[in-house]
Amino acid sequence: MQTEVLLPLIAYLLLVFGLSVYAYTRREQGNFLTEYFLGNRSMGGFVLAMTLTATYISASSFIGGPGAAYKFGLGWVLLAMIQLPAVWLSLGVLGKKFAILARRYNAVTLNDMLFARYQSRLLVWLASLSLLVAFLGAMTVQFIGGARLLETAAGIPYDTGLLIFGISIALYTAFGGFRASVLNDAMQGLVMLLGTILLLVAVIHAAGGLHSAVDKLQQIDPKLVSVHGGGDVLSLPFMASFWVLVCFGVIGLPHTAVRCISYKDSKAVHRGIVLGTLVVAVLMFGMHLAGALGRAVLPDLKIPDQVIPTLMITVLPPYAAGIFLAAPMAAIMSTINAQLLQSSATIVKDLYLGVKPEQLTNERKLKRFSSWATFVLGLLVLLAAWRPPEMIIWLNLLAFGGLEAVFLWPLVLGLYWERANATGALSSMIVGAVCYTLLASIDLHIAGLHPIVPSLLLSLLAFYVGNTFGKPPRETAFKPS
């Protein structure tokens, strides 16, 4: 183990737990469900920008994405910038209307919004099951990324690192709830920015300058400096699919959407859009460029996902490497705690209270049940991450696509199409989930497109067809204004 690398990381983890303790003291002062899962809807613009960015940017962006850039070259850096409008789209499309209606119906979860809109308990159960399955896969990716970081950068065996990482996150998320999540996200966003700039400068310096690094890439493989990438993997259909999957489709991600019902006021939204877009631009460009140029410094890595942690200990002094180690850890932890809370909220609010609504006033039991649900989910994901694949980006994109195929159209059309009904939404969810599962399972790419594209198109068609057969929304149901 490398003590110089571990000491700054230990200090960072202590700070994370300190913020969780502070969040716990604040948690005692409000309605439990709204406080634990939404932080009493009190986020300002800066915190909104940081929590949305930190939630969206995950192990895939700090480990998997740079690993793909290492393997495929500078073309992947260009591809990564397709994600730039993600914050603007999420807050712009959902944003104000979503937050106003969530307050009107006292919605705590995304499924609360869906039930208020469509008045279908079956739809909520289907959405809850889809969310839990996809989140288990997505969180597994984050746990793998965290353990690989500790293994490569700090010399901690993978299994040991996974235990330390998994138990720490499960504990602080279960203890502090949503307020701990967003407070840590704000700090983690700043850590990610600092770490990204520090690493990129160090990589360029170690490669002998930008021009020298690009020359070395061209000598290794001329395709590494082409727009189509190594192996010509970056075709037009692939890039179009990637934009749908990691930019437009982000509107349908539950852990992103729930941030849109947690902010304080309109000013927070406007500031969040500007700041969030700037932060995404710096992080995406910096980390992927560091991964691509890292091949000029480390040309013979067997596992591409190890490029960032290996670069850390190669181009940075030990204490600086320890400080930077907190950056990808921050990205991973912020995504996991958001997904853990959403999963816990789904179990407690959508499933448990859906069956036993009389328990809504039993706050003592809800506190205990929510914390235990969060902690146990974290341990289950830890077990799932015990035997990892070589490149985690594909598993992460698979989970992303599953959530988008289920939630995108019921969310967006529910907000903007007054005649949308439960039959249409259910049809869209079922067709989207089945299509995406089948296409992804057999690895079928129609016209070279990722399975998410035909799945979203078919689920949109299913929404329209189902809507023509279903009953119109009742007057008492939620209706867009």
N, C-alpha and C positions, 0 to 999 in steps of 0.2 A: 504493500500500500504506500502511496505517496502522501506523506503527512502535509507537505506544503500546499498540495492541491486540496486536501480535505479540510484544512482549517477554515479557509474562507467559506466553503460550502456549509460547514457546521454552523458558522456564525449566521449565514443566510437562513438556514432552517430554523434556528432559534428565533430570528426576527419574524419568520412566518408564523411560528407558534405564538409569539407575543401578540401579533395582530389578531390571531384567532381568539386569544383570551380577551382582548379588548372588545372584539365583536360579540363574544359571549356575554359580557357585562351589558352591552347595549341591547342584546337580544331579550333580556329580561324585562325591558321597558314597554314592549308593544304586544299586539295580538300575535300569538306564536306563529301561526301558519304564514301570515303576511310577512312577518319579520324574518323567520328562518329561511323561507324560500324566495323572498323578494326584497329583503332589507327595507321594508316599509316604503318602497318606491321612492327612494330619496337620492338617487344618483344625480350628480351634476355632470356638466359636459365633459370635463377632463376624465373623470372616473368612468363615464359611459364609454368614451373613446378607448380608454385603456382596457376596460373589461371586455368590450366587444372584440377588440384586436387580439387580446391575450387569449380569449376563448376560441377565436377562429384559428389563430396561429398555434400550431401544436407540434408534436414530435415529427409529424410529416414535414413541416416547414423547416425545422431545425436539424432533423436527422435524415428523414426519408427524401425530402426534396433536394437538399444539397448532395445526397448520395446519388440521386438520379442525375444531377448536373455533373457530378464527377464521372459518371459512366457515359453520359450522352453528350456532354460538352456545353458550349455557350448557347446553343439553341434552346436548351432547357431553361436557361436564365430568362430568355425572351418569353418562353412559354409561361414561366412563373408569374410574369408581370401581367398576364391576363387576369389575375386575381385582384388587380388594383381597385376596381370599382365595387368590391364586395361589401364594404361598410356602407358606402353611399346607397347601394341597392337595398340592403337590409333595412336601414333606417328610413330611406326614402319611400320604399313601397309599403312597409309595415308601419314604422314610425308613429306619427301622431294619431292616426285613426285607431291603430291597434291599442295604443296606450289609453286613449279616451274610453274605448269600449271595455277594456279590461277593468278600468276603475268603475265604470257603470255597473258591471256585473260581478265586481269583486273577484275577478279571476286571479288565481294563484299560479296555475299551470297552463300550458298550451292546450291541454285537453279540456280545461274549464272553458276556454274560448270556443273550442269546437262544439262543446255541448250547448253552450249558450246560443251559438249560431244555428246548429242543426237539430237540437233537441232529440238526439239519438244516443241512448246508452250503449247500443251495439257498436256504434262508430267509435265511442270513447274506449271501449274494451279492445277493439281492433287496433286503434292508434296506440294504446298503452302497450300492448304486446309487441307491436312493431318497434316502438321506441326502445323498449327494454332489450330486445334481441340485438338491434343495431348498435345500441350504446355499449353493450357488452363487448362487441367486436371492436368498436372505436376505442374504448378505454383499454382494451388489451394491447392495442398498438402503442398507446402512450406509456403503459407500464414497461413494455419491451424497450422502448426508446430510452426511458429513464435508467433501466438496469444496464443497458449497453453503454450509456454515458459513464456510469460509475465503473463499469468493467474496464473500459478502454482508457479513460482519463485518470482514474484514481487507483487502478489495480485491484479493485474489489471483485471477487468472483461473481459471475452473473447471478447465480441463485441467491447469494448473500445480498447483493445490491438490490435485487428485486424485492426481497423481504424488507430491507430498510426503507426503500422508496415507497412500496405499497402500503405498509403499515403506517408510515408517517402521514401520507396523504389521506388515508382513510380516517385516521384519528383527527387531524386538524379540520377536515371538512365536516365530519360528524359533530365535532365540538362547536365550531364557529358558525356553520350555516352560510347563507347567501352573503351576509355582510362581511364575513371573513373572506369569502371568495372574491368579492369585488375590491376590498381593501388590498388583498394580496395581488389581485390583477393589476391594480394601479402601480404598485411597487414593482411587480414583475415586468410590466410593460417598459418601465424606465430601465430596468436591469437588462432586458432584451435589446433595447436600443444601444445602450452603452457597450454591451458585449459584442453586438454585431459589428459596430464600427471598429472596435478594438481588434477583432479577429481579422476583418477584411484588410485593414492596414498592415497587420503583421504578415498575412499570407502574401500580399503583393511585395512587401519588403523581402521576405524569405525567397521569393521566386526571382528576385533581381529586378523588380519593376514590372509594370503592366505589359510593356512591349515584349520583354523577355519571357514572361509567363505565357503569352499568346503564341510566341514562336515555339516554345517547348511543347505546347499542346498540338500545334500543327505538325511538329516532328513525330509525335506519338501517333497521331491519326488526323489527317487533314479534315475529316468529317467532324472533329470536335470543335472546329471553329466555323462550321457551316450552319445555316439556319435550320437545316433538317436534322442535325444531330448525328451522333454515331449510329451506324446501321440504318440511317434514313428513317428513324422511328417517328420523327415529328412531321407526319403528313398533314395535309389540310383537314381531313376528317378527324384525325386525332386531336388537333389543336381546337377545332370547333367543339368537339366532345369535352375537352378539358375545360373550356370556357363555361359550358353549361354546367359541368360537374362542380367546379370549384369557385364559380363566380355567380352566375345567375341563379343556380340552384340553391345557393347558400340561404336564400330567402326562406326556404322550407326547412332549414335545420332547427329543431326545437330549442337547443341550447343557445343558439343565436337569437331566435325569435323572442325568447323569454326576456332577453335584455331590453327588448323594445317595450316591455310593459313595466319596467322597473325604474325608469328615470323620473326626474323631478318635474321638468317643465319644457316648453318649446325651445327655450334658449339652450337647454342642455342638448337637445337633438341637433340643432344647427352647429353648435360647437363640436359635438361628437362626430358629425359627418366629416368636418374639415380635419380635425386632429386625427381621427381614426384612419382616414385615407392617407395622410402623410406618414403615419407610423407604419401602416401596411407597406407603403412604397419603400421605405428605408429597409425594413426587415426582410421583405421578399427579395429585393434586389441584392442587398448586402450578403445574406446567407447563401443564396444560390450562386452568386458570383464567387464567393469564397469556396464553395464546393467545387465549382468548375475549375477555377484556377488552382485549387488544391492538388489537382492531378499533375501539375508542373512541379510541385514540391514532393508529392508522394505518388509516384507513377504505378506502384505495384500492389495496391491494396486488393485483397481477395474479396472482402465484403464492402461494397460501396457505402453502406450505412455507417461505417466506422470512420468516414473521412473527417467529419467535424471534431469528434473527440480526439482522433489521432492528430489532427492539425493543432488542436489546443496544446497538447503536450510537446509538439514539435517546434512550433513557431513562437510560443509564448513562454516567458519565465514561469517557474512553478506557481508563485503566488498569483500572478496575472491569470494563469490557466485556471486556478481555483476560483478566481472572481468571475472569469468568463463561464466556467462550468455552471454557475448560477443562472446564466441566460437561457440555455436550452432547458435546464431544469424548470425554470420559471414558465417557459412556454408549455411544457408538458403538464406541470402541476396545475396551471390555470385552466387548461382544457379539461383535465380529469375532474377537478372539483366542480366545474360547471356541469359536466355530464353526470357525475355522481349525484349532485343535488337534483337534477332533472329526473333521474331514475328513481331516487328516493321520493321525490314529490309525486311521481306517477304511482308508486306503490301505495303511499300514504293517502294522498288527496284523491286520486282518480279511482283507485281500486278499493282500498280499505274503507274509506269514507263513503264510496259509492254503494258498498254493501251494508255498512253500518253508519248511516248518517247521524244517528243519535250520539255518536262518540265525538262529534264536532266540538262540543263544549268541554270535553274532558282533556284540558290542555296538558295536565301532568302526564297522562298516558300517551298523548300525541308527541310530546317532547321525547319521551323515552323511545317510542316506536320509530320516530323519524331518525334519531341518532343511530339506533341499532340497525335500521334498514340501510343507512348510508355506509356504516362500518362493514356490515356483512357483504354488501355489494362489492365494496373495495376488496375484500378478501377473496371473493369469488373470481374477480378479474385477475387478481394476483395469481391464482391457480391456473387460469386460462393462459397466462403469459409465460408459463414455466418452460415451454418448448417453442422458441420463436422461429419465424421464417427468416430468410436472409435479407429481403428488402421489404420493410414494413409499409412503404408508401402504397403498395397495391392493396394491402388489407385495409388501410385507412380509407382509400378511395372507394373500396367496396362498401364499407359501412356508410360513408357519406352518401353514396348513390342510393342505398336502400332507404335512408331517411327522406331524401328528397323525392323519391318516387312515390312515397306514401303521403307526405305532408304538403308538398308544394301547392298543388291545385286546390285542395280543400281550404288552405289558408288564404291564398291570394283571391280566388274566386269567391270565397265566403265573405271577404271584405268588400269586393268591388262589383259583384253581380247579385243584385237584390233577389232574383228569382232562384238562385242556387238552393238546392234542397238536400236532404239527408241521403236520398237514394243516389243522386249524382255523386255526392262526396264518397259514399261507401263504394260505389262502382269504381271510382277513380283510385281509391286506396287499394282495393283488391287487385284490380288489373295492373296498377303500377308495381305492387309488391310481387305478384306472380311473375309478371314479364321480366322484371329486373332479376329476380332470383333465377329464373330459367336461363336467361341470356348470359348472366354472369357465371352460372354453374357450368354451362357447356362452352363458355368462352367464345360465344358467337358475336362477331362484329359485323353487323349489316352495313354494307357499303363503307366499311372501315370505321364506322362510328362506334363509340363506347356504348355499352348497353343502356346507359342512362338516357340517351337521346331518344331511341325508339320507345323506351318505357314511358318517358314523360309525354311523348306524342300520343301514345295509345291510352294513357291514363287521362289525358285531356279529352280525347274522343269519348272515352267511357263516361267521363263526367257529363258531357253534353247529352249523350244518349240516355244515361240513367236519369238525368234531370227531366227529360221529357216524359218519363213514366212515373216519376215520384210525385208525391203530393206537394203543393206549394207550401212555403214556410207559414206557420200559424202566425196570426197577428201578435200573439204574446211572445213569440220567439225573437231572438236577437235579429235585427235587420240593419244593414248598413245605412248610414246617413250621409 
